[in-house]
Amino acid sequence: MAELNVPALNKVMLAGRLTRDAETRFTAGGVAVANLGLAVNRRFKDQSGEWKDDTCFVNIVLWDKQAERLSSWLKKGRAVLVEGRLQSRSYDTKEGEKKNVLEVRADRIDFLDRQPRSAEGAGVPAGAPREDLDASGSDGVDDIPF
């Protein structure tokens, strides 16, 4: 049987609310990595005609300068649009169990709401800041307009 030549596509776009503040840490090599949780809601009518809500919880990971720049803005409850790709990884727990994780590695994050104003009155307009990374992982934005 002939082998099928199927093009590969790994692209994810999700809009939802953050379930926790970004948890940022640094690798042994000094590279920042931030982990977040995203709740994505879907509203639908069941067979009886009643509205139901279905929520999907997704783990999101940010790397390098994007993680450093955005982690202070990524707070529980913020509405965001995440664009990225699925990645899987595995690790061993302290008990020696092997765990597999499927998560979204973010290439871009847009804020869809305003952050609550601080004591100084500085807010973030909808849609800003925005972070883009090119395929090499280098930072694609010189300065974020805060």
C-alpha positions, 0 to 999 in steps of 0.5 A: 500500500502506498504511503499517504503524504499528508501535510502536518498542521498544528495550530490552536486558537483558544479564547477564555479566562485564566484560571490562575495567575501565571506561575513563572520559573527559570530553567537551569539555563536561565530561560523563563517559563510560565504556566497558566490555566485557561477555561474555555466555555461552550454554551449549548442547548441539550435535547430538552432545549435547556441551555448547558455550559461545558467548560474545557480546562487547558494548560498553557505554557509560555517561554523566554522573553514572552514569559518574562514580559507577560507573566505580571499581566497574566492574572486569574480572571483575565480574558485572553486569546491564545494562539499556539500549538499543541505539544506533548511531554512526559515526566516522572512523579516523585513516586516514580509514575510516568505522566503524560501531558498535552498542553498548548505552547503559546506563540501569541497572547492577546488580552481581550479585556481591561486589567483592573486599574491599579492605585496609579490608575494605569490600565491596559486597553483591550487588545494590548499588549500583544506578544508574537514569537517567530518560529525560532522562538525569538522575541518579535516585539521590540517594545510593548505599549503599556 
